[in-house]
Structure formats: structure tokens, C-alpha cells
Amino acid sequence: MMKKPQITIESYHKLNRAKLLAHSVYLELNKNPLGGMNQLYVPILFCYLSEDISDIFEELKQLGLCDDWLRQSKKD
């Protein structure tokens, strides 16, 4: 029986962190419009999100979990 590919524990933690961070930013911006201190830290938060998601995406590609749709997008 073939072992199912799985992401590393680091990627799992990055996914959880990205999810929680995105939700926290959403709640904060709903409560306090963008301005003041938000203008200073919101770009940094999105940088963290981008880095975590990029790392996870690279791992998924290395595991071959994106092969089918990557081949499709090359055909289009």
C-alpha cells in the first residue's frame, strides 16, 4: 500500500498561524478602520502571511500535490 503524502509539522503550524493571523487582522480592521497604528503593522502582517503561504506552497509542489493542475495551467 502506497503511503499518502503529508505536509510537515512546520507547514501545518504555518497554516494554522496564517489562518489565525488572517482572522485576527479581519477582526481588528472591522473594529478599527485602517489608520494610525494599523498602518504600521498591517503590511508586516501580510508579509508574514505571504512568507508562510509561499513556504507551504513550495512544499506542496515538492510533494507532487500540485502536479496535475500545474500541467493543466501550462497547457492553457
N, CA, C, O and CB atoms as a CASP TS submission, in Angstrom:
PFRMAT TS
TARGET T0000
AUTHOR 0000-0000-0000
METHOD Language model
MODEL 1
PARENT N/A
ATOM      1  N   MET     1       0.837  -1.175   0.000  1.00  0.00           N
ATOM      2  CA  MET     1       0.000   0.000   0.000  1.00  0.00           C
ATOM      3  C   MET     1       0.890   1.249   0.000  1.00  0.00           C
ATOM      4  O   MET     1       1.843   1.345   0.773  1.00  0.00           O
ATOM      5  CB  MET     1      -0.957  -0.008   1.218  1.00  0.00           C
ATOM      6  N   MET     2       0.567   2.183  -0.865  1.00  0.00           N
ATOM      7  CA  MET     2       1.366   3.396  -1.008  1.00  0.00           C
ATOM      8  C   MET     2       1.034   4.402   0.094  1.00  0.00           C
ATOM      9  O   MET     2      -0.132   4.649   0.403  1.00  0.00           O
ATOM     10  CB  MET     2       1.137   4.026  -2.389  1.00  0.00           C
ATOM     11  N   LYS     3       2.092   4.976   0.680  1.00  0.00           N
ATOM     12  CA  LYS     3       1.890   5.957   1.755  1.00  0.00           C
ATOM     13  C   LYS     3       1.403   7.275   1.162  1.00  0.00           C
ATOM     14  O   LYS     3       1.952   7.768   0.177  1.00  0.00           O
ATOM     15  CB  LYS     3       3.203   6.177   2.563  1.00  0.00           C
ATOM     16  N   LYS     4       0.368   7.834   1.774  1.00  0.00           N
ATOM     17  CA  LYS     4      -0.217   9.094   1.337  1.00  0.00           C
ATOM     18  C   LYS     4       0.733  10.241   1.689  1.00  0.00           C
ATOM     19  O   LYS     4       1.220  10.303   2.819  1.00  0.00           O
ATOM     20  CB  LYS     4      -1.614   9.312   1.986  1.00  0.00           C
ATOM     21  N   PRO     5       1.010  11.159   0.738  1.00  0.00           N
ATOM     22  CA  PRO     5       1.894  12.286   1.063  1.00  0.00           C
ATOM     23  C   PRO     5       1.273  13.196   2.113  1.00  0.00           C
ATOM     24  O   PRO     5       0.063  13.426   2.121  1.00  0.00           O
ATOM     25  CB  PRO     5       2.215  13.092  -0.196  1.00  0.00           C
ATOM     26  N   GLN     6       2.119  13.707   2.993  1.00  0.00           N
ATOM     27  CA  GLN     6       1.654  14.603   4.041  1.00  0.00           C
ATOM     28  C   GLN     6       2.605  15.775   4.168  1.00  0.00           C
ATOM     29  O   GLN     6       3.799  15.657   3.892  1.00  0.00           O
ATOM     30  CB  GLN     6       1.526  13.863   5.382  1.00  0.00           C
ATOM     31  N   ILE     7       2.064  16.907   4.589  1.00  0.00           N
ATOM     32  CA  ILE     7       2.912  18.065   4.829  1.00  0.00           C
ATOM     33  C   ILE     7       3.649  17.889   6.159  1.00  0.00           C
ATOM     34  O   ILE     7       3.238  17.104   7.013  1.00  0.00           O
ATOM     35  CB  ILE     7       2.072  19.373   4.831  1.00  0.00           C
ATOM     36  N   THR     8       4.726  18.622   6.313  1.00  0.00           N
ATOM     37  CA  THR     8       5.495  18.562   7.554  1.00  0.00           C
ATOM     38  C   THR     8       4.749  19.268   8.676  1.00  0.00           C
ATOM     39  O   THR     8       3.813  20.032   8.439  1.00  0.00           O
ATOM     40  CB  THR     8       6.886  19.188   7.363  1.00  0.00           C
ATOM     41  N   ILE     9       5.178  18.999   9.887  1.00  0.00           N
ATOM     42  CA  ILE     9       4.570  19.651  11.045  1.00  0.00           C
ATOM     43  C   ILE     9       4.805  21.162  10.971  1.00  0.00           C
ATOM     44  O   ILE     9       3.964  21.945  11.414  1.00  0.00           O
ATOM     45  CB  ILE     9       5.145  19.071  12.367  1.00  0.00           C
ATOM     46  N   GLU    10       5.953  21.572  10.409  1.00  0.00           N
ATOM     47  CA  GLU    10       6.224  23.014  10.270  1.00  0.00           C
ATOM     48  C   GLU    10       5.190  23.676   9.370  1.00  0.00           C
ATOM     49  O   GLU    10       4.698  24.762   9.677  1.00  0.00           O
ATOM     50  CB  GLU    10       7.639  23.250   9.703  1.00  0.00           C
ATOM     51  N   SER    11       4.862  23.025   8.265  1.00  0.00           N
ATOM     52  CA  SER    11       3.857  23.590   7.362  1.00  0.00           C
ATOM     53  C   SER    11       2.475  23.592   8.007  1.00  0.00           C
ATOM     54  O   SER    11       1.694  24.521   7.804  1.00  0.00           O
ATOM     55  CB  SER    11       3.819  22.805   6.047  1.00  0.00           C
ATOM     56  N   TYR    12       2.180  22.575   8.767  1.00  0.00           N
ATOM     57  CA  TYR    12       0.903  22.531   9.472  1.00  0.00           C
ATOM     58  C   TYR    12       0.802  23.718  10.429  1.00  0.00           C
ATOM     59  O   TYR    12      -0.238  24.371  10.504  1.00  0.00           O
ATOM     60  CB  TYR    12       0.745  21.193  10.241  1.00  0.00           C
ATOM     61  N   HIS    13       1.891  23.997  11.166  1.00  0.00           N
ATOM     62  CA  HIS    13       1.890  25.133  12.093  1.00  0.00           C
ATOM     63  C   HIS    13       1.792  26.455  11.337  1.00  0.00           C
ATOM     64  O   HIS    13       1.126  27.384  11.794  1.00  0.00           O
ATOM     65  CB  HIS    13       3.158  25.116  12.964  1.00  0.00           C
ATOM     66  N   LYS    14       2.453  26.542  10.183  1.00  0.00           N
ATOM     67  CA  LYS    14       2.378  27.767   9.380  1.00  0.00           C
ATOM     68  C   LYS    14       0.964  27.988   8.853  1.00  0.00           C
ATOM     69  O   LYS    14       0.493  29.124   8.802  1.00  0.00           O
ATOM     70  CB  LYS    14       3.373  27.705   8.210  1.00  0.00           C
ATOM     71  N   LEU    15       0.285  26.912   8.461  1.00  0.00           N
ATOM     72  CA  LEU    15      -1.104  27.047   8.013  1.00  0.00           C
ATOM     73  C   LEU    15      -1.992  27.555   9.148  1.00  0.00           C
ATOM     74  O   LEU    15      -2.817  28.446   8.947  1.00  0.00           O
ATOM     75  CB  LEU    15      -1.634  25.700   7.487  1.00  0.00           C
ATOM     76  N   ASN    16      -1.818  26.988  10.331  1.00  0.00           N
ATOM     77  CA  ASN    16      -2.604  27.439  11.479  1.00  0.00           C
ATOM     78  C   ASN    16      -2.304  28.889  11.815  1.00  0.00           C
ATOM     79  O   ASN    16      -3.215  29.673  12.084  1.00  0.00           O
ATOM     80  CB  ASN    16      -2.332  26.558  12.692  1.00  0.00           C
ATOM     81  N   ARG    17      -1.017  29.247  11.798  1.00  0.00           N
ATOM     82  CA  ARG    17      -0.641  30.628  12.106  1.00  0.00           C
ATOM     83  C   ARG    17      -1.217  31.590  11.081  1.00  0.00           C
ATOM     84  O   ARG    17      -1.728  32.649  11.445  1.00  0.00           O
ATOM     85  CB  ARG    17       0.881  30.771  12.161  1.00  0.00           C
ATOM     86  N   ALA    18      -1.140  31.233   9.791  1.00  0.00           N
ATOM     87  CA  ALA    18      -1.680  32.090   8.732  1.00  0.00           C
ATOM     88  C   ALA    18      -3.184  32.262   8.885  1.00  0.00           C
ATOM     89  O   ALA    18      -3.711  33.362   8.717  1.00  0.00           O
ATOM     90  CB  ALA    18      -1.356  31.508   7.350  1.00  0.00           C
ATOM     91  N   LYS    19      -3.868  31.175   9.203  1.00  0.00           N
ATOM     92  CA  LYS    19      -5.325  31.239   9.392  1.00  0.00           C
ATOM     93  C   LYS    19      -5.682  32.145  10.564  1.00  0.00           C
ATOM     94  O   LYS    19      -6.560  33.000  10.445  1.00  0.00           O
ATOM     95  CB  LYS    19      -5.903  29.829   9.623  1.00  0.00           C
ATOM     96  N   LEU    20      -5.008  31.961  11.692  1.00  0.00           N
ATOM     97  CA  LEU    20      -5.293  32.769  12.878  1.00  0.00           C
ATOM     98  C   LEU    20      -4.920  34.235  12.663  1.00  0.00           C
ATOM     99  O   LEU    20      -5.645  35.130  13.096  1.00  0.00           O
ATOM    100  CB  LEU    20      -4.544  32.214  14.087  1.00  0.00           C
ATOM    101  N   LEU    21      -3.802  34.479  12.002  1.00  0.00           N
ATOM    102  CA  LEU    21      -3.383  35.845  11.736  1.00  0.00           C
ATOM    103  C   LEU    21      -4.369  36.556  10.812  1.00  0.00           C
ATOM    104  O   LEU    21      -4.751  37.699  11.060  1.00  0.00           O
ATOM    105  CB  LEU    21      -1.985  35.858  11.126  1.00  0.00           C
ATOM    106  N   ALA    22      -4.776  35.871   9.745  1.00  0.00           N
ATOM    107  CA  ALA    22      -5.738  36.469   8.817  1.00  0.00           C
ATOM    108  C   ALA    22      -7.046  36.790   9.533  1.00  0.00           C
ATOM    109  O   ALA    22      -7.629  37.851   9.312  1.00  0.00           O
ATOM    110  CB  ALA    22      -6.001  35.527   7.627  1.00  0.00           C
ATOM    111  N   HIS    23      -7.502  35.892  10.378  1.00  0.00           N
ATOM    112  CA  HIS    23      -8.751  36.123  11.114  1.00  0.00           C
ATOM    113  C   HIS    23      -8.600  37.291  12.094  1.00  0.00           C
ATOM    114  O   HIS    23      -9.498  38.123  12.218  1.00  0.00           O
ATOM    115  CB  HIS    23      -9.172  34.846  11.872  1.00  0.00           C
ATOM    116  N   SER    24      -7.474  37.346  12.781  1.00  0.00           N
ATOM    117  CA  SER    24      -7.228  38.434  13.726  1.00  0.00           C
ATOM    118  C   SER    24      -7.177  39.787  13.026  1.00  0.00           C
ATOM    119  O   SER    24      -7.728  40.768  13.525  1.00  0.00           O
ATOM    120  CB  SER    24      -5.927  38.192  14.479  1.00  0.00           C
ATOM    121  N   VAL    25      -6.518  39.842  11.871  1.00  0.00           N
ATOM    122  CA  VAL    25      -6.450  41.092  11.112  1.00  0.00           C
ATOM    123  C   VAL    25      -7.853  41.492  10.656  1.00  0.00           C
ATOM    124  O   VAL    25      -8.218  42.666  10.719  1.00  0.00           O
ATOM    125  CB  VAL    25      -5.498  40.947   9.889  1.00  0.00           C
ATOM    126  N   TYR    26      -8.627  40.527  10.203  1.00  0.00           N
ATOM    127  CA  TYR    26     -10.010  40.788   9.790  1.00  0.00           C
ATOM    128  C   TYR    26     -10.813  41.407  10.945  1.00  0.00           C
ATOM    129  O   TYR    26     -11.481  42.427  10.772  1.00  0.00           O
ATOM    130  CB  TYR    26     -10.686  39.477   9.308  1.00  0.00           C
ATOM    131  N   LEU    27     -10.739  40.778  12.119  1.00  0.00           N
ATOM    132  CA  LEU    27     -11.482  41.283  13.279  1.00  0.00           C
ATOM    133  C   LEU    27     -11.011  42.677  13.675  1.00  0.00           C
ATOM    134  O   LEU    27     -11.825  43.550  13.974  1.00  0.00           O
ATOM    135  CB  LEU    27     -11.333  40.325  14.468  1.00  0.00           C
ATOM    136  N   GLU    28      -9.701  42.884  13.677  1.00  0.00           N
ATOM    137  CA  GLU    28      -9.145  44.183  14.052  1.00  0.00           C
ATOM    138  C   GLU    28      -9.572  45.277  13.081  1.00  0.00           C
ATOM    139  O   GLU    28      -9.945  46.372  13.503  1.00  0.00           O
ATOM    140  CB  GLU    28      -7.624  44.108  14.114  1.00  0.00           C
ATOM    141  N   LEU    29      -9.518  44.987  11.781  1.00  0.00           N
ATOM    142  CA  LEU    29      -9.872  46.004  10.789  1.00  0.00           C
ATOM    143  C   LEU    29     -11.379  46.268  10.765  1.00  0.00           C
ATOM    144  O   LEU    29     -11.807  47.360  10.393  1.00  0.00           O
ATOM    145  CB  LEU    29      -9.397  45.573   9.401  1.00  0.00           C
ATOM    146  N   ASN    30     -12.176  45.290  11.153  1.00  0.00           N
ATOM    147  CA  ASN    30     -13.614  45.520  11.280  1.00  0.00           C
ATOM    148  C   ASN    30     -13.916  46.446  12.445  1.00  0.00           C
ATOM    149  O   ASN    30     -14.820  47.279  12.376  1.00  0.00           O
ATOM    150  CB  ASN    30     -14.356  44.196  11.459  1.00  0.00           C
ATOM    151  N   LYS    31     -13.150  46.291  13.513  1.00  0.00           N
ATOM    152  CA  LYS    31     -13.359  47.084  14.719  1.00  0.00           C
ATOM    153  C   LYS    31     -12.738  48.478  14.589  1.00  0.00           C
ATOM    154  O   LYS    31     -13.350  49.472  14.980  1.00  0.00           O
ATOM    155  CB  LYS    31     -12.775  46.359  15.931  1.00  0.00           C
ATOM    156  N   ASN    32     -11.545  48.545  14.052  1.00  0.00           N
ATOM    157  CA  ASN    32     -10.803  49.804  13.920  1.00  0.00           C
ATOM    158  C   ASN    32     -10.390  49.990  12.463  1.00  0.00           C
ATOM    159  O   ASN    32      -9.568  49.226  11.958  1.00  0.00           O
ATOM    160  CB  ASN    32      -9.551  49.820  14.855  1.00  0.00           C
ATOM    161  N   PRO    33     -10.940  50.980  11.785  1.00  0.00           N
ATOM    162  CA  PRO    33     -10.571  51.204  10.380  1.00  0.00           C
ATOM    163  C   PRO    33      -9.070  51.411  10.225  1.00  0.00           C
ATOM    164  O   PRO    33      -8.379  51.797  11.168  1.00  0.00           O
ATOM    165  CB  PRO    33     -11.322  52.415   9.816  1.00  0.00           C
ATOM    166  N   LEU    34      -8.584  51.150   9.028  1.00  0.00           N
ATOM    167  CA  LEU    34      -7.158  51.284   8.745  1.00  0.00           C
ATOM    168  C   LEU    34      -6.719  52.729   8.965  1.00  0.00           C
ATOM    169  O   LEU    34      -7.246  53.647   8.337  1.00  0.00           O
ATOM    170  CB  LEU    34      -6.841  50.835   7.298  1.00  0.00           C
ATOM    171  N   GLY    35      -5.794  52.917   9.821  1.00  0.00           N
ATOM    172  CA  GLY    35      -5.280  54.242  10.149  1.00  0.00           C
ATOM    173  C   GLY    35      -4.439  54.142  11.404  1.00  0.00           C
ATOM    174  O   GLY    35      -4.469  53.114  12.081  1.00  0.00           O
ATOM    175  N   GLY    36      -3.709  55.155  11.722  1.00  0.00           N
ATOM    176  CA  GLY    36      -2.903  55.169  12.937  1.00  0.00           C
ATOM    177  C   GLY    36      -1.924  54.021  12.988  1.00  0.00           C
ATOM    178  O   GLY    36      -1.169  53.792  12.043  1.00  0.00           O
ATOM    179  N   MET    37      -1.940  53.292  14.105  1.00  0.00           N
ATOM    180  CA  MET    37      -1.007  52.176  14.302  1.00  0.00           C
ATOM    181  C   MET    37      -1.217  51.054  13.295  1.00  0.00           C
ATOM    182  O   MET    37      -0.263  50.375  12.913  1.00  0.00           O
ATOM    183  CB  MET    37      -1.147  51.625  15.704  1.00  0.00           C
ATOM    184  N   ASN    38      -2.467  50.854  12.860  1.00  0.00           N
ATOM    185  CA  ASN    38      -2.731  49.796  11.883  1.00  0.00           C
ATOM    186  C   ASN    38      -1.876  49.962  10.638  1.00  0.00           C
ATOM    187  O   ASN    38      -1.405  48.976  10.071  1.00  0.00           O
ATOM    188  CB  ASN    38      -4.207  49.784  11.499  1.00  0.00           C
ATOM    189  N   GLN    39      -1.674  51.188  10.211  1.00  0.00           N
ATOM    190  CA  GLN    39      -0.897  51.435   9.001  1.00  0.00           C
ATOM    191  C   GLN    39       0.541  50.966   9.156  1.00  0.00           C
ATOM    192  O   GLN    39       1.203  50.657   8.165  1.00  0.00           O
ATOM    193  CB  GLN    39      -0.925  52.912   8.648  1.00  0.00           C
ATOM    194  N   LEU    40       1.028  50.911  10.384  1.00  0.00           N
ATOM    195  CA  LEU    40       2.404  50.483  10.613  1.00  0.00           C
ATOM    196  C   LEU    40       2.550  48.968  10.620  1.00  0.00           C
ATOM    197  O   LEU    40       3.516  48.437  10.070  1.00  0.00           O
ATOM    198  CB  LEU    40       2.905  51.044  11.917  1.00  0.00           C
ATOM    199  N   TYR    41       1.606  48.270  11.233  1.00  0.00           N
ATOM    200  CA  TYR    41       1.810  46.831  11.371  1.00  0.00           C
ATOM    201  C   TYR    41       1.078  45.968  10.353  1.00  0.00           C
ATOM    202  O   TYR    41       1.460  44.812  10.172  1.00  0.00           O
ATOM    203  CB  TYR    41       1.400  46.419  12.716  1.00  0.00           C
ATOM    204  N   VAL    42       0.064  46.461   9.690  1.00  0.00           N
ATOM    205  CA  VAL    42      -0.672  45.640   8.723  1.00  0.00           C
ATOM    206  C   VAL    42       0.227  45.164   7.577  1.00  0.00           C
ATOM    207  O   VAL    42       0.147  43.991   7.213  1.00  0.00           O
ATOM    208  CB  VAL    42      -1.857  46.429   8.158  1.00  0.00           C
ATOM    209  N   PRO    43       1.079  46.012   6.991  1.00  0.00           N
ATOM    210  CA  PRO    43       1.958  45.500   5.927  1.00  0.00           C
ATOM    211  C   PRO    43       2.889  44.388   6.413  1.00  0.00           C
ATOM    212  O   PRO    43       3.167  43.451   5.665  1.00  0.00           O
ATOM    213  CB  PRO    43       2.788  46.637   5.350  1.00  0.00           C
ATOM    214  N   ILE    44       3.370  44.477   7.641  1.00  0.00           N
ATOM    215  CA  ILE    44       4.241  43.440   8.193  1.00  0.00           C
ATOM    216  C   ILE    44       3.470  42.135   8.357  1.00  0.00           C
ATOM    217  O   ILE    44       3.999  41.061   8.072  1.00  0.00           O
ATOM    218  CB  ILE    44       4.833  43.888   9.547  1.00  0.00           C
ATOM    219  N   LEU    45       2.226  42.224   8.813  1.00  0.00           N
ATOM    220  CA  LEU    45       1.407  41.024   8.980  1.00  0.00           C
ATOM    221  C   LEU    45       1.178  40.325   7.639  1.00  0.00           C
ATOM    222  O   LEU    45       1.247  39.099   7.555  1.00  0.00           O
ATOM    223  CB  LEU    45       0.060  41.382   9.628  1.00  0.00           C
ATOM    224  N   PHE    46       0.907  41.103   6.598  1.00  0.00           N
ATOM    225  CA  PHE    46       0.706  40.494   5.282  1.00  0.00           C
ATOM    226  C   PHE    46       2.000  39.896   4.737  1.00  0.00           C
ATOM    227  O   PHE    46       1.964  38.926   3.980  1.00  0.00           O
ATOM    228  CB  PHE    46       0.159  41.528   4.301  1.00  0.00           C
ATOM    229  N   CYS    47       3.128  40.463   5.112  1.00  0.00           N
ATOM    230  CA  CYS    47       4.419  39.887   4.728  1.00  0.00           C
ATOM    231  C   CYS    47       4.585  38.509   5.376  1.00  0.00           C
ATOM    232  O   CYS    47       5.001  37.560   4.711  1.00  0.00           O
ATOM    233  CB  CYS    47       5.589  40.829   5.142  1.00  0.00           C
ATOM    234  N   TYR    48       4.259  38.394   6.676  1.00  0.00           N
ATOM    235  CA  TYR    48       4.308  37.101   7.359  1.00  0.00           C
ATOM    236  C   TYR    48       3.387  36.086   6.679  1.00  0.00           C
ATOM    237  O   TYR    48       3.778  34.943   6.443  1.00  0.00           O
ATOM    238  CB  TYR    48       3.916  37.263   8.839  1.00  0.00           C
ATOM    239  N   LEU    49       2.171  36.509   6.369  1.00  0.00           N
ATOM    240  CA  LEU    49       1.226  35.615   5.697  1.00  0.00           C
ATOM    241  C   LEU    49       1.799  35.129   4.363  1.00  0.00           C
ATOM    242  O   LEU    49       1.746  33.940   4.049  1.00  0.00           O
ATOM    243  CB  LEU    49      -0.126  36.328   5.471  1.00  0.00           C
ATOM    244  N   SER    50       2.335  36.048   3.599  1.00  0.00           N
ATOM    245  CA  SER    50       2.885  35.711   2.291  1.00  0.00           C
ATOM    246  C   SER    50       4.042  34.713   2.411  1.00  0.00           C
ATOM    247  O   SER    50       4.116  33.753   1.644  1.00  0.00           O
ATOM    248  CB  SER    50       3.357  36.979   1.576  1.00  0.00           C
ATOM    249  N   GLU    51       4.940  34.938   3.367  1.00  0.00           N
ATOM    250  CA  GLU    51       6.077  34.035   3.555  1.00  0.00           C
ATOM    251  C   GLU    51       5.619  32.637   3.954  1.00  0.00           C
ATOM    252  O   GLU    51       6.090  31.644   3.400  1.00  0.00           O
ATOM    253  CB  GLU    51       7.027  34.593   4.614  1.00  0.00           C
ATOM    254  N   ASP    52       4.701  32.559   4.914  1.00  0.00           N
ATOM    255  CA  ASP    52       4.210  31.245   5.348  1.00  0.00           C
ATOM    256  C   ASP    52       3.511  30.513   4.209  1.00  0.00           C
ATOM    257  O   ASP    52       3.762  29.328   3.989  1.00  0.00           O
ATOM    258  CB  ASP    52       3.253  31.396   6.536  1.00  0.00           C
ATOM    259  N   ILE    53       2.648  31.199   3.493  1.00  0.00           N
ATOM    260  CA  ILE    53       1.907  30.559   2.404  1.00  0.00           C
ATOM    261  C   ILE    53       2.851  30.145   1.284  1.00  0.00           C
ATOM    262  O   ILE    53       2.665  29.083   0.692  1.00  0.00           O
ATOM    263  CB  ILE    53       0.820  31.502   1.859  1.00  0.00           C
ATOM    264  N   SER    54       3.853  30.951   0.981  1.00  0.00           N
ATOM    265  CA  SER    54       4.841  30.598  -0.051  1.00  0.00           C
ATOM    266  C   SER    54       5.615  29.342   0.336  1.00  0.00           C
ATOM    267  O   SER    54       5.831  28.461  -0.497  1.00  0.00           O
ATOM    268  CB  SER    54       5.818  31.764  -0.282  1.00  0.00           C
ATOM    269  N   ASP    55       6.035  29.259   1.610  1.00  0.00           N
ATOM    270  CA  ASP    55       6.748  28.072   2.080  1.00  0.00           C
ATOM    271  C   ASP    55       5.890  26.820   1.945  1.00  0.00           C
ATOM    272  O   ASP    55       6.366  25.782   1.485  1.00  0.00           O
ATOM    273  CB  ASP    55       7.180  28.254   3.532  1.00  0.00           C
ATOM    274  N   ILE    56       4.650  26.918   2.339  1.00  0.00           N
ATOM    275  CA  ILE    56       3.734  25.771   2.268  1.00  0.00           C
ATOM    276  C   ILE    56       3.496  25.383   0.814  1.00  0.00           C
ATOM    277  O   ILE    56       3.502  24.197   0.482  1.00  0.00           O
ATOM    278  CB  ILE    56       2.388  26.095   2.965  1.00  0.00           C
ATOM    279  N   PHE    57       3.289  26.359  -0.047  1.00  0.00           N
ATOM    280  CA  PHE    57       3.065  26.090  -1.468  1.00  0.00           C
ATOM    281  C   PHE    57       4.261  25.367  -2.077  1.00  0.00           C
ATOM    282  O   PHE    57       4.084  24.426  -2.851  1.00  0.00           O
ATOM    283  CB  PHE    57       2.794  27.399  -2.228  1.00  0.00           C
ATOM    284  N   GLU    58       5.464  25.789  -1.742  1.00  0.00           N
ATOM    285  CA  GLU    58       6.668  25.122  -2.252  1.00  0.00           C
ATOM    286  C   GLU    58       6.728  23.672  -1.776  1.00  0.00           C
ATOM    287  O   GLU    58       7.085  22.776  -2.541  1.00  0.00           O
ATOM    288  CB  GLU    58       7.936  25.878  -1.806  1.00  0.00           C
ATOM    289  N   GLU    59       6.378  23.448  -0.512  1.00  0.00           N
ATOM    290  CA  GLU    59       6.372  22.077  -0.001  1.00  0.00           C
ATOM    291  C   GLU    59       5.342  21.225  -0.739  1.00  0.00           C
ATOM    292  O   GLU    59       5.625  20.078  -1.085  1.00  0.00           O
ATOM    293  CB  GLU    59       6.082  22.068   1.509  1.00  0.00           C
ATOM    294  N   LEU    60       4.159  21.770  -0.981  1.00  0.00           N
ATOM    295  CA  LEU    60       3.123  21.031  -1.710  1.00  0.00           C
ATOM    296  C   LEU    60       3.591  20.690  -3.119  1.00  0.00           C
ATOM    297  O   LEU    60       3.328  19.594  -3.615  1.00  0.00           O
ATOM    298  CB  LEU    60       1.821  21.845  -1.770  1.00  0.00           C
ATOM    299  N   LYS    61       4.281  21.624  -3.763  1.00  0.00           N
ATOM    300  CA  LYS    61       4.805  21.348  -5.113  1.00  0.00           C
ATOM    301  C   LYS    61       5.871  20.259  -5.056  1.00  0.00           C
ATOM    302  O   LYS    61       5.898  19.383  -5.919  1.00  0.00           O
ATOM    303  CB  LYS    61       5.393  22.635  -5.750  1.00  0.00           C
ATOM    304  N   GLN    62       6.747  20.298  -4.058  1.00  0.00           N
ATOM    305  CA  GLN    62       7.791  19.276  -3.927  1.00  0.00           C
ATOM    306  C   GLN    62       7.205  17.895  -3.658  1.00  0.00           C
ATOM    307  O   GLN    62       7.762  16.885  -4.089  1.00  0.00           O
ATOM    308  CB  GLN    62       8.756  19.650  -2.809  1.00  0.00           C
ATOM    309  N   LEU    63       6.086  17.851  -2.950  1.00  0.00           N
ATOM    310  CA  LEU    63       5.415  16.571  -2.689  1.00  0.00           C
ATOM    311  C   LEU    63       4.666  16.050  -3.911  1.00  0.00           C
ATOM    312  O   LEU    63       4.179  14.920  -3.919  1.00  0.00           O
ATOM    313  CB  LEU    63       4.446  16.718  -1.525  1.00  0.00           C
ATOM    314  N   GLY    64       4.580  16.888  -4.943  1.00  0.00           N
ATOM    315  CA  GLY    64       3.880  16.489  -6.157  1.00  0.00           C
ATOM    316  C   GLY    64       2.377  16.677  -6.071  1.00  0.00           C
ATOM    317  O   GLY    64       1.643  16.186  -6.928  1.00  0.00           O
ATOM    318  N   LEU    65       1.909  17.374  -5.059  1.00  0.00           N
ATOM    319  CA  LEU    65       0.475  17.531  -4.866  1.00  0.00           C
ATOM    320  C   LEU    65      -0.139  18.596  -5.772  1.00  0.00           C
ATOM    321  O   LEU    65      -1.357  18.778  -5.783  1.00  0.00           O
ATOM    322  CB  LEU    65       0.195  17.871  -3.433  1.00  0.00           C
ATOM    323  N   CYS    66       0.691  19.291  -6.520  1.00  0.00           N
ATOM    324  CA  CYS    66       0.196  20.324  -7.435  1.00  0.00           C
ATOM    325  C   CYS    66       0.439  19.949  -8.898  1.00  0.00           C
ATOM    326  O   CYS    66       0.129  20.724  -9.802  1.00  0.00           O
ATOM    327  CB  CYS    66       0.863  21.666  -7.126  1.00  0.00           C
ATOM    328  N   ASP    67       0.992  18.764  -9.123  1.00  0.00           N
ATOM    329  CA  ASP    67       1.408  18.381 -10.478  1.00  0.00           C
ATOM    330  C   ASP    67       0.283  18.441 -11.503  1.00  0.00           C
ATOM    331  O   ASP    67       0.472  18.973 -12.598  1.00  0.00           O
ATOM    332  CB  ASP    67       1.977  16.995 -10.457  1.00  0.00           C
ATOM    333  N   ASP    68      -0.884  17.903 -11.163  1.00  0.00           N
ATOM    334  CA  ASP    68      -1.982  17.853 -12.136  1.00  0.00           C
ATOM    335  C   ASP    68      -2.390  19.239 -12.613  1.00  0.00           C
ATOM    336  O   ASP    68      -2.483  19.478 -13.817  1.00  0.00           O
ATOM    337  CB  ASP    68      -3.185  17.149 -11.531  1.00  0.00           C
ATOM    338  N   TRP    69      -2.633  20.151 -11.683  1.00  0.00           N
ATOM    339  CA  TRP    69      -3.093  21.465 -12.127  1.00  0.00           C
ATOM    340  C   TRP    69      -1.966  22.314 -12.682  1.00  0.00           C
ATOM    341  O   TRP    69      -2.218  23.222 -13.474  1.00  0.00           O
ATOM    342  CB  TRP    69      -3.759  22.192 -10.990  1.00  0.00           C
ATOM    343  N   LEU    70      -0.716  22.041 -12.282  1.00  0.00           N
ATOM    344  CA  LEU    70       0.402  22.771 -12.895  1.00  0.00           C
ATOM    345  C   LEU    70       0.546  22.367 -14.363  1.00  0.00           C
ATOM    346  O   LEU    70       0.823  23.208 -15.219  1.00  0.00           O
ATOM    347  CB  LEU    70       1.728  22.498 -12.125  1.00  0.00           C
ATOM    348  N   ARG    71       0.356  21.082 -14.648  1.00  0.00           N
ATOM    349  CA  ARG    71       0.393  20.621 -16.050  1.00  0.00           C
ATOM    350  C   ARG    71      -0.743  21.240 -16.839  1.00  0.00           C
ATOM    351  O   ARG    71      -0.554  21.638 -17.988  1.00  0.00           O
ATOM    352  CB  ARG    71       0.310  19.079 -16.128  1.00  0.00           C
ATOM    353  N   GLN    72      -1.924  21.328 -16.235  1.00  0.00           N
ATOM    354  CA  GLN    72      -3.074  21.938 -16.908  1.00  0.00           C
ATOM    355  C   GLN    72      -2.825  23.400 -17.215  1.00  0.00           C
ATOM    356  O   GLN    72      -3.147  23.869 -18.307  1.00  0.00           O
ATOM    357  CB  GLN    72      -4.325  21.798 -16.057  1.00  0.00           C
ATOM    358  N   SER    73      -2.252  24.133 -16.259  1.00  0.00           N
ATOM    359  CA  SER    73      -2.042  25.567 -16.472  1.00  0.00           C
ATOM    360  C   SER    73      -0.981  25.802 -17.549  1.00  0.00           C
ATOM    361  O   SER    73      -1.022  26.829 -18.228  1.00  0.00           O
ATOM    362  CB  SER    73      -1.625  26.253 -15.154  1.00  0.00           C
ATOM    363  N   LYS    74      -0.037  24.880 -17.721  1.00  0.00           N
ATOM    364  CA  LYS    74       0.966  25.011 -18.792  1.00  0.00           C
ATOM    365  C   LYS    74       0.347  24.785 -20.158  1.00  0.00           C
ATOM    366  O   LYS    74       0.798  25.365 -21.145  1.00  0.00           O
ATOM    367  CB  LYS    74       2.115  24.024 -18.576  1.00  0.00           C
ATOM    368  N   LYS    75      -0.697  23.936 -20.230  1.00  0.00           N
ATOM    369  CA  LYS    75      -1.376  23.661 -21.496  1.00  0.00           C
ATOM    370  C   LYS    75      -2.213  24.853 -21.937  1.00  0.00           C
ATOM    371  O   LYS    75      -2.363  25.089 -23.135  1.00  0.00           O
ATOM    372  CB  LYS    75      -2.261  22.417 -21.370  1.00  0.00           C
ATOM    373  N   ASP    76      -2.762  25.614 -20.982  1.00  0.00           N
ATOM    374  CA  ASP    76      -3.659  26.732 -21.302  1.00  0.00           C
ATOM    375  C   ASP    76      -2.956  27.913 -21.879  1.00  0.00           C
ATOM    376  O   ASP    76      -3.594  28.918 -22.192  1.00  0.00           O
ATOM    377  CB  ASP    76      -4.393  27.162 -20.097  1.00  0.00           C
TER
END
